[in-house]
Amino acid sequence: MNKKPKTLSSVKMNEKRKSCSSLRRLFTFVFLLALVFLIGNAFITVDYNQGSISGWSSIIRLNLGKLKMCKTQVRPLGSETLPRGIVANTSDLELRPLWGAKRNKNPKQNLLAMAIGIKQKESVNKIVKKFSSSNEFVVMLFHYDGTVDEWKEFEWSETAIHVSVVNQTKWWFAKRFLHPDIVSAYSYIFLWDEDLGVDHFDAKRYVSIIREEGLEISQPALDPNLSEVHHQLTSRDSKSRVHRRTYKVIGKTRCNENSTGPPCTGFVEMMAPVFSKSAWRCAWHMIQNDLNHGWGIDFQLGYCAQGDRTKNIGIVDSEYILHLGLPTLGGSAENKMDSEQLDKTKTEDSSDKSKPSSTSQMSSARSEVKKQTYAELETFKHRWRNAVKNDECWIDRFQP
């Protein structure tokens, strides 16, 4: 039989089939090549700094281990979306230049913080000079009378940090401006009142003593002859370098070597406490945000002593101070008066009987402040009792 001649359309169809077949073969070849590459890659040894990891199973194990490690990392709250190396979760109170920034090769190791008023200018100057002369202290001043510029006459004022808010106590300032993360760069935090005499005190020697003695919370002893002493434990023992307890009878309490807590041991007063950074982190949390005067905290500071309060809290006798006990809060006007102005005010008040006495107004303000301190003391005690009662997980380490 004669074959039918191929038509033009059939030729085109054959060519199209051949073209599609070639594409399929090419696609199959590329697919097989990629598969070979992927399978072969699983057997390629990948070198790491800490050893060799090979194969897909090893890679999977590595990733799972990395994921597990990342889950266990504790990152500061709020920094979870940032790479770990960029997170700066602490700060300090060092001053920085506006240009030519050079890091201080010898950053200051300790902090002195005080609430001050211009009326106590001379005593504050003596205190600050005692600390600034050692070049180991940052000085931070809280101005409760709103007066700042008048301190510029002192050379140290230029490098001190000044914070001014009228009629606030040092505990109000401390709660807001001495957060533990801000002051964590400092080994010791001195949180002092302004009415202290420091003729027999050396800041550098004091730090050396409390470091040697392992004191987490301390204070300089008070000269019993010239100071207003409220607690016998803080009175100076002239025969000792440091003491941690008293053996006197205080009220109904007979203090002896078996005493384990205040007022016999494990206690400092609040006019001149000194905290290690660890003790301060604890104490800061105990300061109540809405209680200005800090009354009641002193009797509970033992819980912040980082261990045995009978050993880690002490009074330094060799570096002692005077406590003048001046009533410096109770009205900004009072804080700005010296004795001559006060006498003049008394004379003017006696000549004009129709006006209320300025001195009586100041006395009334002081009376109100004192009433507030006692009210806050009761509030703090109440909160402590409730906290102990309601926290089922808390263990009182000082209860037998």
Backbone hydrogen bonds, N-H to C=O, Kabsch-Sander energy under -0.5 kcal/mol:
donor,donor_aa,acceptor,acceptor_aa,energy
11,V,7,T,-1.5
12,K,8,L,-1.7
13,M,9,S,-1.8
14,N,10,S,-2.1
15,E,11,V,-2.2
16,K,12,K,-1.9
17,R,13,M,-2.2
18,K,14,N,-2.4
19,S,15,E,-2.0
20,C,16,K,-2.4
21,S,17,R,-2.5
22,S,18,K,-2.0
23,L,19,S,-2.0
24,R,20,C,-2.4
25,R,21,S,-2.4
26,L,22,S,-2.5
27,F,23,L,-2.9
28,T,24,R,-2.7
29,F,25,R,-2.4
30,V,26,L,-2.6
31,F,27,F,-2.6
32,L,28,T,-2.6
33,L,29,F,-2.5
34,A,30,V,-2.6
35,L,31,F,-2.5
36,V,32,L,-2.5
37,F,33,L,-2.3
38,L,34,A,-2.6
39,I,35,L,-2.7
40,G,36,V,-2.7
41,N,37,F,-2.3
42,A,38,L,-1.1
43,F,40,G,-1.4
44,I,41,N,-1.2
46,V,53,I,-2.1
47,D,45,T,-0.6
48,Y,51,G,-2.4
51,G,48,Y,-1.4
53,I,46,V,-2.3
55,G,44,I,-0.7
58,S,54,S,-0.6
59,I,55,G,-1.8
60,I,56,W,-2.6
61,R,57,S,-2.3
62,L,58,S,-2.3
63,N,59,I,-2.3
64,L,60,I,-2.5
65,G,61,R,-2.5
66,K,62,L,-2.3
67,L,63,N,-2.5
68,K,64,L,-2.3
69,M,65,G,-2.3
70,C,66,K,-2.3
71,K,67,L,-1.8
72,T,68,K,-1.3
73,Q,69,M,-0.7
73,Q,70,C,-0.5
75,R,73,Q,-0.7
79,S,76,P,-2.5
82,L,79,S,-2.0
86,I,83,P,-1.8
87,V,84,R,-1.2
89,N,87,V,-0.6
91,S,181,D,-1.9
109,Q,136,E,-0.6
110,N,136,E,-2.3
111,L,188,Y,-2.5
112,L,138,V,-3.0
113,A,111,L,-0.5
113,A,190,F,-3.2
114,M,140,M,-2.0
115,A,192,W,-0.9
116,I,114,M,-0.6
116,I,142,F,-3.3
119,K,335,N,-0.7
120,Q,117,G,-1.6
121,K,118,I,-1.5
124,V,120,Q,-2.5
125,N,121,K,-2.3
126,K,122,E,-2.0
127,I,123,S,-2.1
128,V,124,V,-2.9
129,K,125,N,-2.2
130,K,126,K,-1.5
131,F,127,I,-1.3
132,S,128,V,-3.4
133,S,129,K,-1.5
134,S,131,F,-1.0
135,N,132,S,-1.0
136,E,131,F,-0.6
138,V,110,N,-2.5
140,M,112,L,-2.9
140,M,138,V,-0.5
141,L,161,I,-3.3
142,F,114,M,-3.6
143,H,141,L,-0.6
143,H,163,V,-3.4
144,Y,116,I,-1.7
144,Y,142,F,-0.9
145,D,116,I,-0.6
146,G,143,H,-0.6
148,V,146,G,-0.6
151,W,148,V,-2.0
152,K,149,D,-1.9
153,E,150,E,-0.6
154,F,151,W,-1.7
157,S,154,F,-1.4
158,E,155,E,-1.1
159,T,156,W,-0.9
160,A,156,W,-1.0
161,I,139,V,-2.6
162,H,160,A,-0.5
163,V,141,L,-2.6
165,V,143,H,-1.8
165,V,163,V,-0.5
167,N,144,Y,-4.1
168,Q,165,V,-0.7
173,F,169,T,-2.0
174,A,170,K,-2.9
175,K,171,W,-2.1
176,R,172,W,-1.1
177,F,173,F,-2.8
178,L,174,A,-1.8
182,I,179,H,-1.7
183,V,179,H,-1.7
186,Y,183,V,-1.8
187,S,109,Q,-3.0
188,Y,109,Q,-0.5
189,I,275,F,-2.9
190,F,111,L,-3.3
190,F,188,Y,-0.5
191,L,189,I,-0.7
191,L,273,P,-2.1
192,W,113,A,-1.9
192,W,190,F,-0.7
193,D,271,M,-2.6
196,L,194,E,-1.1
197,G,322,L,-2.2
201,F,198,V,-1.6
206,Y,202,D,-2.2
207,V,203,A,-2.2
208,S,204,K,-1.9
209,I,205,R,-2.2
210,I,206,Y,-2.5
211,R,207,V,-1.9
212,E,208,S,-2.0
213,E,209,I,-2.6
214,G,210,I,-0.7
215,L,210,I,-2.2
216,E,214,G,-0.6
216,E,312,N,-2.0
217,I,312,N,-1.9
218,S,274,V,-2.2
219,Q,314,G,-1.0
221,A,316,V,-2.9
222,L,234,T,-2.7
223,D,321,I,-2.4
226,L,223,D,-0.6
227,S,223,D,-1.4
228,E,323,H,-2.4
229,V,227,S,-1.0
230,H,228,E,-0.6
234,T,231,H,-1.5
235,S,232,Q,-1.4
236,R,222,L,-2.5
238,S,236,R,-0.7
240,S,237,D,-1.9
243,H,315,I,-2.5
246,T,264,C,-1.9
250,I,248,K,-0.6
250,I,253,T,-3.1
251,G,249,V,-0.6
253,T,250,I,-2.5
254,R,252,K,-0.5
255,C,248,K,-1.8
255,C,253,T,-0.8
259,S,256,N,-1.6
264,C,261,G,-1.5
265,T,261,G,-1.1
266,G,244,R,-0.8
274,V,218,S,-2.4
275,F,189,I,-2.5
276,S,216,E,-2.4
277,K,187,S,-1.4
280,W,276,S,-2.7
281,R,277,K,-1.8
282,C,278,S,-1.3
283,A,279,A,-2.7
284,W,280,W,-3.1
285,H,281,R,-0.9
286,M,282,C,-0.9
286,M,283,A,-0.7
287,I,283,A,-1.2
291,L,288,Q,-1.3
292,N,290,D,-0.6
297,I,294,G,-1.3
300,Q,297,I,-1.7
301,L,297,I,-0.6
301,L,298,D,-0.8
303,Y,300,Q,-1.7
304,C,301,L,-2.3
305,A,302,G,-1.4
309,R,307,G,-0.5
311,K,308,D,-1.3
312,N,308,D,-2.6
313,I,309,R,-1.0
314,G,217,I,-1.6
315,I,243,H,-3.0
316,V,219,Q,-2.4
317,D,241,R,-1.9
317,D,315,I,-0.7
318,S,241,R,-1.6
320,Y,200,H,-1.1
320,Y,318,S,-0.6
321,I,221,A,-2.6
322,L,197,G,-2.0
324,L,195,D,-2.3
324,L,322,L,-0.6
325,G,195,D,-0.6
328,T,326,L,-1.6
335,N,331,G,-1.3
336,K,332,S,-1.0
336,K,333,A,-0.7
337,M,334,E,-1.2
342,L,338,D,-2.1
343,D,339,S,-2.0
344,K,340,E,-2.0
345,T,341,Q,-2.3
346,K,342,L,-2.0
347,T,343,D,-1.9
348,E,344,K,-2.3
349,D,345,T,-2.4
350,S,346,K,-1.9
351,S,347,T,-1.2
352,D,348,E,-1.0
353,K,351,S,-0.5
355,K,352,D,-0.8
361,Q,357,S,-1.9
362,M,358,S,-2.3
363,S,359,T,-2.4
364,S,360,S,-2.3
365,A,361,Q,-2.2
366,R,362,M,-2.4
367,S,363,S,-2.1
368,E,364,S,-2.2
369,V,365,A,-2.2
370,K,366,R,-2.5
371,K,367,S,-2.2
372,Q,368,E,-2.1
373,T,369,V,-2.1
374,Y,370,K,-1.8
375,A,371,K,-2.0
376,E,372,Q,-2.6
377,L,373,T,-2.0
378,E,374,Y,-1.9
379,T,375,A,-1.9
380,F,376,E,-2.7
381,K,377,L,-2.4
382,H,378,E,-2.3
383,R,379,T,-2.3
384,W,380,F,-2.5
385,R,381,K,-2.4
386,N,382,H,-2.2
387,A,383,R,-2.6
388,V,384,W,-2.5
389,K,385,R,-2.2
390,N,386,N,-2.4
391,D,387,A,-1.5
392,E,390,N,-1.1
394,W,391,D,-0.8
397,R,395,I,-1.0
399,Q,396,D,-1.4
